[in-house]
Amino acid sequence: MEQIIAGADQTIRRACGFAGVAVGATMLSLSFDLVLALRVGAVMTTAICATLFVKARRAPGADVRRTELYSVVGRSLTLPKDRTQRLLGEVLADRYLWHADAAAVAAIALWAGALVLWLIRLLRAALLPV
């Protein structure tokens, strides 16, 4: 079971890593305006979180033979086809939810950072008129 969970984590983290590179590159390209960069990063991270939640909902019913997890550990399982489907689907759903929670925390941090910096910018403009 530990090998299956580790395989699921590996495949999900690989995909999340590529998504993180895209978010980071987009935020870096918008670094001339830190509030904008944080807001765009927050929106993109929220989209990643939503995608992971959708994947978690669909995982138990989806054909696991078409997943990367099945390529990594599924072929070595000696269980009947329906039991393999149920086991891998449940593990994938659980691990998708775990990663969605982590993405939600990152999105909340980005949203909070954007809000704080926007408020600082707003107060600064109000207190120091040009």
DSSP file (Angstrom, degrees, kcal/mol; ACC not computed):
  #  RESIDUE AA STRUCTURE BP1 BP2  ACC     N-H-->O    O-->H-N    N-H-->O    O-->H-N    TCO  KAPPA ALPHA  PHI   PSI    X-CA   Y-CA   Z-CA
    1    1 A M     >        0   0    0      0, 0.0     4,-2.4     0, 0.0     5,-0.2   0.000 360.0 360.0 360.0 -39.7    0.0    0.0    0.0
    2    2 A E  H  >  +     0   0    0      1,-0.2     4,-2.6     2,-0.2     5,-0.2   0.871 360.0  53.0 -61.7 -36.5    2.9    2.4    0.8
    3    3 A Q  H  > S+     0   0    0      2,-0.2     4,-2.2     1,-0.2    -1,-0.2   0.878 108.7  49.7 -66.4 -37.5    4.3    1.8   -2.7
    4    4 A I  H  > S+     0   0    0      2,-0.2     4,-2.4     1,-0.2    -2,-0.2   0.922 112.5  46.6 -67.2 -44.2    0.9    2.7   -4.3
    5    5 A I  H  X S+     0   0    0     -4,-2.4     4,-2.8     2,-0.2    -2,-0.2   0.913 112.7  50.0 -64.4 -42.4    0.6    5.9   -2.2
    6    6 A A  H  X S+     0   0    0     -4,-2.6     4,-2.3     1,-0.2    -1,-0.2   0.897 111.4  49.0 -63.5 -39.5    4.2    6.9   -3.0
    7    7 A G  H  X S+     0   0    0     -4,-2.2     4,-2.2     2,-0.2    -2,-0.2   0.901 111.4  49.1 -65.7 -41.0    3.6    6.3   -6.7
    8    8 A A  H  X S+     0   0    0     -4,-2.4     4,-2.5     2,-0.2     5,-0.3   0.927 111.9  48.7 -64.0 -44.5    0.4    8.4   -6.6
    9    9 A D  H  X S+     0   0    0     -4,-2.8     4,-2.8     1,-0.2     5,-0.2   0.912 110.5  52.0 -61.0 -41.9    2.3   11.2   -4.8
   10   10 A Q  H  X S+     0   0    0     -4,-2.3     4,-1.7     1,-0.2    -2,-0.2   0.926 112.5  43.6 -61.5 -45.7    5.1   11.0   -7.4
   11   11 A T  H  X S+     0   0    0     -4,-2.2     4,-1.7     2,-0.2    -1,-0.2   0.902 116.8  45.6 -70.0 -39.7    2.8   11.3  -10.4
   12   12 A I  H  X S+     0   0    0     -4,-2.5     4,-2.7     1,-0.2     5,-0.2   0.913 112.8  50.5 -69.4 -41.6    0.6   14.0   -8.9
   13   13 A R  H  X S+     0   0    0     -4,-2.8     4,-2.3    -5,-0.3    -1,-0.2   0.834 106.1  56.1 -67.4 -31.0    3.6   16.0   -7.7
   14   14 A R  H  X S+     0   0    0     -4,-1.7     4,-1.9    -5,-0.2    -1,-0.2   0.948 111.5  43.0 -63.1 -47.0    5.2   15.8  -11.1
   15   15 A A  H  X S+     0   0    0     -4,-1.7     4,-2.1     1,-0.2    -2,-0.2   0.916 114.8  49.4 -64.9 -43.0    2.1   17.4  -12.7
   16   16 A C  H  X S+     0   0    0     -4,-2.7     4,-2.6     1,-0.2    -1,-0.2   0.843 107.3  56.8 -66.1 -32.1    1.8   20.0   -9.9
   17   17 A G  H  X S+     0   0    0     -4,-2.3     4,-2.1     2,-0.2    -1,-0.2   0.917 107.1  47.2 -64.0 -43.7    5.5   20.8  -10.4
   18   18 A F  H  X S+     0   0    0     -4,-1.9     4,-1.8     2,-0.2    -2,-0.2   0.904 113.1  49.0 -64.0 -40.4    5.0   21.6  -14.0
   19   19 A A  H  X S+     0   0    0     -4,-2.1     4,-2.3     1,-0.2    -2,-0.2   0.891 109.4  53.1 -65.1 -38.2    1.9   23.7  -13.1
   20   20 A G  H  X S+     0   0    0     -4,-2.6     4,-3.0     1,-0.2    -2,-0.2   0.871 105.6  53.4 -64.2 -37.5    4.0   25.5  -10.4
   21   21 A V  H  X S+     0   0    0     -4,-2.1     4,-2.6     2,-0.2    -1,-0.2   0.910 109.4  49.2 -62.6 -41.3    6.7   26.3  -13.0
   22   22 A A  H  X S+     0   0    0     -4,-1.8     4,-2.1     2,-0.2    -2,-0.2   0.918 113.0  46.6 -64.0 -43.3    4.0   27.9  -15.2
   23   23 A V  H  X S+     0   0    0     -4,-2.3     4,-2.6     2,-0.2    -2,-0.2   0.935 114.1  48.1 -63.8 -45.8    2.6   29.9  -12.3
   24   24 A G  H  X S+     0   0    0     -4,-3.0     4,-2.5     1,-0.2    -2,-0.2   0.900 111.5  49.2 -63.0 -41.9    6.1   31.0  -11.2
   25   25 A A  H  X S+     0   0    0     -4,-2.6     4,-2.0     2,-0.2    -1,-0.2   0.893 112.4  48.3 -65.3 -39.5    7.1   32.0  -14.8
   26   26 A T  H  X S+     0   0    0     -4,-2.1     4,-1.0    -5,-0.2    -2,-0.2   0.920 112.7  47.8 -66.5 -43.2    3.9   34.0  -15.2
   27   27 A M  H  < S+     0   0    0     -4,-2.6     3,-0.5     1,-0.2    -2,-0.2   0.897 110.7  52.2 -64.7 -38.7    4.4   35.7  -11.8
   28   28 A L  H >< S+     0   0    0     -4,-2.5     3,-1.5     1,-0.2    -1,-0.2   0.889 105.9  53.8 -64.0 -38.6    8.0   36.5  -12.7
   29   29 A S  H 3< S+     0   0    0     -4,-2.0     3,-0.3     1,-0.3    -1,-0.2   0.742 112.4  45.2 -68.7 -20.6    7.0   38.0  -16.0
   30   30 A L  T >< S+     0   0    0     -4,-1.0     3,-1.9    -3,-0.5     7,-0.5   0.148  76.4 116.2-104.1  18.0    4.6   40.3  -14.0
   31   31 A S  T <   +     0   0    0     -3,-1.5     3,-0.3     1,-0.3    -1,-0.2   0.590  55.9  79.8 -68.8  -9.1    7.1   41.2  -11.3
   32   32 A F  T 3  S+     0   0    0      1,-0.3     2,-0.4    -3,-0.3    -1,-0.3   0.766 103.8  36.5 -65.4 -23.6    7.1   44.9  -12.4
   33   33 A D  S <> S-     0   0    0     -3,-1.9     4,-2.5     1,-0.1    -1,-0.3  -0.896  74.6-168.1-130.8 101.4    3.9   45.1  -10.4
   34   34 A L  H  > S+     0   0    0     -2,-0.4     4,-2.5    -3,-0.3     5,-0.2   0.854  86.4  52.3 -62.7 -38.1    4.0   42.9   -7.3
   35   35 A V  H  > S+     0   0    0      2,-0.2     4,-2.5     1,-0.2    -1,-0.2   0.932 111.9  46.6 -63.6 -44.7    0.3   43.1   -6.5
   36   36 A L  H  > S+     0   0    0      2,-0.2     4,-2.7     1,-0.2     5,-0.3   0.915 111.7  51.5 -62.5 -43.3   -0.6   42.1  -10.0
   37   37 A A  H  X S+     0   0    0     -4,-2.5     4,-2.3    -7,-0.5    -2,-0.2   0.917 112.1  46.0 -61.3 -43.7    1.9   39.2   -9.9
   38   38 A L  H  X S+     0   0    0     -4,-2.5     4,-2.5     2,-0.2    -1,-0.2   0.895 112.8  50.2 -67.1 -39.7    0.5   37.9   -6.6
   39   39 A R  H  X S+     0   0    0     -4,-2.5     4,-2.5     2,-0.2    -2,-0.2   0.923 112.4  46.3 -65.0 -43.5   -3.1   38.2   -7.8
   40   40 A V  H  X S+     0   0    0     -4,-2.7     4,-2.6     2,-0.2     5,-0.2   0.914 113.4  49.7 -65.2 -41.9   -2.3   36.3  -11.0
   41   41 A G  H  X S+     0   0    0     -4,-2.3     4,-2.5    -5,-0.3    -2,-0.2   0.891 110.9  50.3 -61.6 -39.4   -0.4   33.7   -9.1
   42   42 A A  H  X S+     0   0    0     -4,-2.5     4,-2.3     2,-0.2    -2,-0.2   0.907 110.9  48.5 -65.9 -42.0   -3.3   33.4   -6.7
   43   43 A V  H  X S+     0   0    0     -4,-2.5     4,-2.1     2,-0.2    -2,-0.2   0.934 114.1  46.0 -63.3 -45.5   -5.8   33.0   -9.5
   44   44 A M  H  X S+     0   0    0     -4,-2.6     4,-2.0     1,-0.2    -2,-0.2   0.895 113.3  48.8 -66.2 -39.4   -3.7   30.3  -11.2
   45   45 A T  H  X S+     0   0    0     -4,-2.5     4,-2.4     2,-0.2    -1,-0.2   0.866 109.4  52.8 -68.8 -35.4   -3.1   28.5   -8.0
   46   46 A T  H  X S+     0   0    0     -4,-2.3     4,-2.5     2,-0.2    -1,-0.2   0.891 108.1  51.6 -64.2 -38.7   -6.8   28.5   -7.2
   47   47 A A  H  X S+     0   0    0     -4,-2.1     4,-2.4     2,-0.2    -2,-0.2   0.891 109.0  50.2 -64.6 -39.1   -7.4   27.0  -10.7
   48   48 A I  H  X S+     0   0    0     -4,-2.0     4,-2.3     2,-0.2    -2,-0.2   0.927 110.6  50.1 -62.8 -44.3   -4.9   24.3   -9.9
   49   49 A C  H  X S+     0   0    0     -4,-2.4     4,-2.1     1,-0.2    -2,-0.2   0.920 111.1  48.1 -59.8 -45.8   -6.7   23.6   -6.6
   50   50 A A  H  X S+     0   0    0     -4,-2.5     4,-2.3     1,-0.2    -1,-0.2   0.895 110.3  52.3 -63.1 -40.4  -10.1   23.4   -8.4
   51   51 A T  H  X S+     0   0    0     -4,-2.4     4,-2.6     1,-0.2    -1,-0.2   0.905 108.6  50.2 -62.5 -41.4   -8.6   21.1  -11.0
   52   52 A L  H  X S+     0   0    0     -4,-2.3     4,-2.2     2,-0.2    -1,-0.2   0.882 109.4  51.4 -65.3 -37.6   -7.3   18.8   -8.3
   53   53 A F  H  X S+     0   0    0     -4,-2.1     4,-2.0     2,-0.2    -2,-0.2   0.916 111.0  47.7 -64.6 -41.7  -10.7   18.8   -6.5
   54   54 A V  H  X S+     0   0    0     -4,-2.3     4,-2.0     1,-0.2    -2,-0.2   0.926 111.4  50.5 -63.9 -44.2  -12.4   17.8   -9.8
   55   55 A K  H  X S+     0   0    0     -4,-2.6     4,-1.7     1,-0.2    -1,-0.2   0.883 108.7  53.0 -61.0 -37.9   -9.8   15.1  -10.4
   56   56 A A  H  < S+     0   0    0     -4,-2.2    -1,-0.2     1,-0.2    -2,-0.2   0.887 108.8  49.1 -65.5 -38.5  -10.4   13.8   -6.9
   57   57 A R  H  < S+     0   0    0     -4,-2.0     4,-0.3     1,-0.2    -1,-0.2   0.864 117.8  40.3 -67.8 -34.8  -14.2   13.6   -7.5
   58   58 A R  H >X S+     0   0    0     -4,-2.0     4,-1.4     1,-0.2     3,-0.7   0.665  93.8  85.8 -88.1 -17.2  -13.7   11.7  -10.8
   59   59 A A  T 3< S+     0   0    0     -4,-1.7     3,-0.4     1,-0.2    -1,-0.2   0.870  83.7  53.6 -58.6 -45.2  -10.8    9.4   -9.8
   60   60 A P  T 34 S+     0   0    0      0, 0.0    -1,-0.2     0, 0.0    29,-0.2   0.849 117.5  37.4 -62.4 -30.8  -12.8    6.5   -8.3
   61   61 A G  T <4 S+     0   0    0     -3,-0.7    -2,-0.2    -4,-0.3     2,-0.1   0.614  96.9  97.2 -94.7 -12.9  -15.0    6.1  -11.4
   62   62 A A  S  < S-     0   0    0     -4,-1.4     2,-0.7    -3,-0.4    27,-0.0  -0.424  89.0 -98.2 -77.5 152.2  -12.3    6.8  -14.0
   63   63 A D    >   -     0   0    0      1,-0.2     3,-1.5    -2,-0.1    -1,-0.1  -0.587  31.7-160.9 -70.9 111.2  -10.4    3.9  -15.7
   64   64 A V  G >  S+     0   0    0     -2,-0.7     3,-1.7     1,-0.3     6,-0.5   0.676  82.3  75.6 -72.1 -15.5   -7.2    3.7  -13.8
   65   65 A R  G 3  S+     0   0    0      1,-0.3    -1,-0.3     5,-0.1    -2,-0.1   0.669  92.4  56.1 -68.4 -13.3   -5.5    1.7  -16.6
   66   66 A R  G <  S+     0   0    0     -3,-1.5    -1,-0.3     4,-0.0     2,-0.2   0.202  93.9  93.0-100.5  14.6   -5.3    5.1  -18.4
   67   67 A T  S <> S-     0   0    0     -3,-1.7     4,-1.1     1,-0.1     3,-0.1  -0.683  80.9-123.8-106.9 161.2   -3.4    6.8  -15.6
   68   68 A E  H  > S+     0   0    0     -2,-0.2     4,-1.8     1,-0.2     5,-0.1   0.827 110.2  63.6 -69.1 -31.7    0.3    7.2  -14.9
   69   69 A L  H  >>S+     0   0    0      1,-0.2     4,-3.0     2,-0.2     5,-1.1   0.898  99.9  52.3 -59.8 -40.4   -0.1    5.5  -11.5
   70   70 A Y  H  4>S+     0   0    0     -6,-0.5     5,-1.4     1,-0.2    -1,-0.2   0.884 107.9  51.7 -64.0 -37.2   -1.2    2.3  -13.2
   71   71 A S  H  <5S+     0   0    0     -4,-1.1    -1,-0.2     3,-0.2    -2,-0.2   0.855 115.3  42.8 -65.1 -34.1    1.9    2.4  -15.4
   72   72 A V  H  <5S-     0   0    0     -4,-1.8    -2,-0.2   -68,-0.1    -3,-0.2   0.949 141.0  -8.6 -79.8 -50.9    4.1    2.8  -12.3
   73   73 A V  T ><5S+     0   0    0     -4,-3.0     3,-0.8    -5,-0.1     4,-0.5   0.625 113.1  80.1-124.1 -19.8    2.5    0.3   -9.8
   74   74 A G  G > <S+     0   0    0     -5,-1.1     3,-1.1     1,-0.2    -3,-0.2   0.845  88.7  56.8 -66.0 -35.8   -0.7   -1.1  -11.2
   75   75 A R  G 3 <S+     0   0    0     -5,-1.4    -1,-0.2     1,-0.3    -4,-0.1   0.774 103.6  54.9 -69.3 -24.1    0.8   -3.6  -13.6
   76   76 A S  G <  S+     0   0    0     -3,-0.8    -1,-0.3    -6,-0.2     2,-0.2   0.581  85.9 103.1 -85.1  -8.4    2.7   -5.3  -10.7
   77   77 A L    <   -     0   0    0     -3,-1.1     7,-0.1    -4,-0.5    -3,-0.0  -0.522  57.8-158.0 -75.6 140.5   -0.5   -5.8   -8.7
   78   78 A T        +     0   0    0     -2,-0.2    -1,-0.1     6,-0.0     3,-0.1  -0.076  53.3 117.8-107.5  32.0   -1.9   -9.3   -8.7
   79   79 A L  S    S-     0   0    0      1,-0.1    -2,-0.0     2,-0.1     5,-0.0  -0.575  74.5 -89.0 -94.6 159.7   -5.4   -8.3   -7.8
   80   80 A P     >  -     0   0    0      0, 0.0     4,-2.6     0, 0.0     5,-0.2  -0.255  44.1-105.6 -61.1 158.6   -8.5   -8.9   -9.9
   81   81 A K  H  > S+     0   0    0      1,-0.2     4,-2.2     2,-0.2     5,-0.1   0.879 118.5  47.1 -57.3 -44.9   -9.3   -6.1  -12.3
   82   82 A D  H  > S+     0   0    0      2,-0.2     4,-2.3     1,-0.2    -1,-0.2   0.872 112.8  49.2 -69.3 -35.9  -12.3   -4.6  -10.3
   83   83 A R  H  > S+     0   0    0      2,-0.2     4,-2.7     1,-0.2    -2,-0.2   0.892 111.2  50.0 -69.2 -39.5  -10.3   -4.7   -7.0
   84   84 A T  H  X S+     0   0    0     -4,-2.6     4,-2.6     2,-0.2     5,-0.4   0.913 110.8  50.6 -62.9 -43.0   -7.3   -2.9   -8.7
   85   85 A Q  H  X S+     0   0    0     -4,-2.2     4,-2.2    -5,-0.2    -2,-0.2   0.935 113.7  43.9 -59.2 -48.0   -9.7   -0.3  -10.1
   86   86 A R  H  X S+     0   0    0     -4,-2.3     4,-2.2     2,-0.2    -2,-0.2   0.921 115.9  47.1 -66.2 -44.2  -11.3    0.3   -6.7
   87   87 A L  H  X S+     0   0    0     -4,-2.7     4,-2.2     2,-0.2    -2,-0.2   0.950 117.1  40.6 -64.1 -51.5   -8.0    0.4   -4.8
   88   88 A L  H  X S+     0   0    0     -4,-2.6     4,-2.6     1,-0.2     5,-0.2   0.869 114.3  53.7 -68.6 -35.8   -6.1    2.7   -7.2
   89   89 A G  H  X S+     0   0    0     -4,-2.2     4,-2.2    -5,-0.4    -1,-0.2   0.909 111.0  45.7 -63.5 -41.7   -9.2    4.9   -7.7
   90   90 A E  H  X S+     0   0    0     -4,-2.2     4,-2.3    -5,-0.2    -2,-0.2   0.898 113.5  48.9 -68.4 -40.7   -9.5    5.4   -3.9
   91   91 A V  H  X S+     0   0    0     -4,-2.2     4,-2.6     2,-0.2     5,-0.2   0.930 112.2  48.6 -64.2 -45.1   -5.8    6.1   -3.5
   92   92 A L  H  X S+     0   0    0     -4,-2.6     4,-2.7     1,-0.2     5,-0.2   0.923 111.1  50.3 -61.3 -44.2   -5.8    8.6   -6.3
   93   93 A A  H  X S+     0   0    0     -4,-2.2     4,-2.0     1,-0.2    -1,-0.2   0.925 112.5  47.2 -60.6 -44.6   -8.9   10.4   -4.9
   94   94 A D  H  X S+     0   0    0     -4,-2.3     4,-2.0     1,-0.2    -2,-0.2   0.921 114.7  45.1 -63.1 -45.2   -7.3   10.6   -1.5
   95   95 A R  H  X S+     0   0    0     -4,-2.6     4,-2.3     2,-0.2    -2,-0.2   0.853 109.9  54.9 -72.1 -34.4   -4.0   11.9   -2.8
   96   96 A Y  H  X S+     0   0    0     -4,-2.7     4,-2.4    -5,-0.2    -1,-0.2   0.923 109.4  48.6 -60.8 -43.2   -5.6   14.4   -5.1
   97   97 A L  H  X S+     0   0    0     -4,-2.0     4,-2.3    -5,-0.2    -2,-0.2   0.897 109.3  52.2 -64.6 -39.9   -7.5   15.8   -2.2
   98   98 A W  H  X S+     0   0    0     -4,-2.0     4,-1.7     1,-0.2    -1,-0.2   0.933 113.2  43.8 -60.9 -45.7   -4.3   16.1   -0.1
   99   99 A H  H  X S+     0   0    0     -4,-2.3     4,-2.4     1,-0.2    -1,-0.2   0.833 110.1  56.2 -70.7 -32.0   -2.6   18.0   -2.9
  100  100 A A  H  X S+     0   0    0     -4,-2.4     4,-2.2     2,-0.2    -1,-0.2   0.895 105.9  51.8 -65.1 -38.7   -5.6   20.2   -3.4
  101  101 A D  H  X S+     0   0    0     -4,-2.3     4,-2.0     2,-0.2    -2,-0.2   0.919 109.8  48.6 -62.0 -43.1   -5.5   21.1    0.2
  102  102 A A  H  X S+     0   0    0     -4,-1.7     4,-2.0     1,-0.2    -2,-0.2   0.904 111.7  49.3 -63.9 -40.9   -1.8   22.1   -0.1
  103  103 A A  H  X S+     0   0    0     -4,-2.4     4,-2.5     1,-0.2    -1,-0.2   0.861 108.2  54.6 -65.8 -35.0   -2.6   24.1   -3.3
  104  104 A A  H  X S+     0   0    0     -4,-2.2     4,-2.6     2,-0.2    -2,-0.2   0.898 106.9  50.2 -65.6 -39.9   -5.5   25.8   -1.4
  105  105 A V  H  X S+     0   0    0     -4,-2.0     4,-2.2     2,-0.2    -2,-0.2   0.923 111.9  47.8 -63.2 -43.2   -3.1   26.9    1.4
  106  106 A A  H  X S+     0   0    0     -4,-2.0     4,-2.2     2,-0.2    -2,-0.2   0.905 112.1  49.8 -63.6 -41.2   -0.7   28.3   -1.2
  107  107 A A  H  X S+     0   0    0     -4,-2.5     4,-2.8     2,-0.2    -2,-0.2   0.912 109.9  50.4 -64.9 -41.9   -3.5   30.1   -3.0
  108  108 A I  H  X S+     0   0    0     -4,-2.6     4,-2.7     1,-0.2    -1,-0.2   0.905 109.8  51.1 -62.4 -41.0   -4.7   31.6    0.3
  109  109 A A  H  X S+     0   0    0     -4,-2.2     4,-2.5     2,-0.2    -1,-0.2   0.911 111.8  47.0 -63.0 -41.9   -1.2   32.8    1.1
  110  110 A L  H  X S+     0   0    0     -4,-2.2     4,-2.5     2,-0.2    -2,-0.2   0.919 112.8  48.7 -66.0 -43.0   -0.9   34.5   -2.4
  111  111 A W  H  X S+     0   0    0     -4,-2.8     4,-2.4     2,-0.2    -2,-0.2   0.918 112.7  48.7 -61.7 -42.7   -4.4   36.1   -2.0
  112  112 A A  H  X S+     0   0    0     -4,-2.7     4,-2.7     2,-0.2     5,-0.2   0.915 111.2  49.8 -64.6 -42.8   -3.4   37.4    1.5
  113  113 A G  H  X S+     0   0    0     -4,-2.5     4,-2.4     1,-0.2     5,-0.2   0.914 111.5  48.5 -62.0 -42.4   -0.1   38.7    0.2
  114  114 A A  H  X S+     0   0    0     -4,-2.5     4,-2.2     2,-0.2    -2,-0.2   0.903 112.4  49.0 -63.7 -41.1   -1.8   40.5   -2.7
  115  115 A L  H  X S+     0   0    0     -4,-2.4     4,-2.6     2,-0.2    -2,-0.2   0.929 111.7  48.0 -65.2 -45.1   -4.4   42.0   -0.3
  116  116 A V  H  X S+     0   0    0     -4,-2.7     4,-2.5     1,-0.2    -2,-0.2   0.938 114.2  45.9 -62.3 -46.9   -1.9   43.2    2.2
  117  117 A L  H  X S+     0   0    0     -4,-2.4     4,-2.3    -5,-0.2    -1,-0.2   0.873 112.4  51.3 -66.0 -35.5    0.3   44.8   -0.5
  118  118 A W  H  X S+     0   0    0     -4,-2.2     4,-2.5    -5,-0.2    -1,-0.2   0.911 110.9  48.6 -65.7 -42.1   -2.8   46.4   -2.1
  119  119 A L  H  X S+     0   0    0     -4,-2.6     4,-2.9     2,-0.2     5,-0.2   0.898 110.9  50.3 -64.9 -39.7   -3.9   47.8    1.2
  120  120 A I  H  X S+     0   0    0     -4,-2.5     4,-2.5     2,-0.2    -2,-0.2   0.927 111.8  48.1 -62.5 -43.7   -0.4   49.2    1.8
  121  121 A R  H  X S+     0   0    0     -4,-2.3     4,-2.0     2,-0.2    -2,-0.2   0.904 113.1  48.6 -62.6 -41.5   -0.4   50.8   -1.6
  122  122 A L  H  X S+     0   0    0     -4,-2.5     4,-1.8     2,-0.2    -2,-0.2   0.923 113.4  45.5 -66.1 -45.4   -3.9   52.2   -1.0
  123  123 A L  H  X S+     0   0    0     -4,-2.9     4,-2.6     1,-0.2     5,-0.3   0.888 111.6  53.0 -65.4 -39.3   -2.9   53.7    2.4
  124  124 A R  H  X S+     0   0    0     -4,-2.5     4,-2.2    -5,-0.2    -1,-0.2   0.908 109.9  47.8 -63.0 -41.7    0.3   55.1    1.1
  125  125 A A  H  < S+     0   0    0     -4,-2.0    -1,-0.2     1,-0.2    -2,-0.2   0.846 113.9  47.8 -68.1 -32.9   -1.6   56.8   -1.7
  126  126 A A  H  < S+     0   0    0     -4,-1.8    -2,-0.2     1,-0.2    -1,-0.2   0.866 118.2  39.3 -75.4 -36.2   -4.1   58.2    0.7
  127  127 A L  H  < S+     0   0    0     -4,-2.6    -2,-0.2     1,-0.2    -3,-0.2   0.767 121.5  41.5 -87.1 -26.1   -1.5   59.5    3.2
  128  128 A L  S  < S-     0   0    0     -4,-2.2    -1,-0.2    -5,-0.3    -2,-0.1  -0.657  77.9-170.1-121.3  75.2    1.0   60.8    0.8
  129  129 A P              0   0    0      0, 0.0    -3,-0.1     0, 0.0    -4,-0.1  -0.364 360.0 360.0 -67.1 145.3   -0.8   62.5   -2.0
  130  130 A V              0   0    0     -5,-0.1    -5,-0.0    -2,-0.0    -2,-0.0   0.448 360.0 360.0 -80.3 360.0    1.2   63.5   -5.0
